[in-house]
Amino acid sequence: MKTLINKGKLFLYNKNKKFIDRLIYKYTSLTPIGDFNEKDVFIVGFPKSGNTLMQNIMTGIVYGINPKQLHDSVIQQLIPDIYTELYYKRFITIITKQWISVILLMK
């Protein structure tokens, strides 16, 4: 197995990444951040433009939870940031197309 060592950290070449991702999913049920399906929704914003606030709002809308009662790490797990997380856990959601159209009409 070829590796690259940089500043004490071990980086694996891409040819072993899929194998490692499968192992991580098998033992932790975490999905690589780059794996998504057609039902996933991405909300994109510029840095310093309210992305954390949007994560809090979406946590309340999608999961029906008051974000004021949650620790920030729980919100990050429910609505992950693709730039800070390598893996995420898929949770069951109850949001429907009708809810999305209501949200868009509110804007």
Helices and strands as residue ranges (DSSP letters): E 3-6, E 9-12, G 14-16, H 17-28, E 31-32, H 51-63, G 67-69, H 72-78, E 87-88, H 97-106
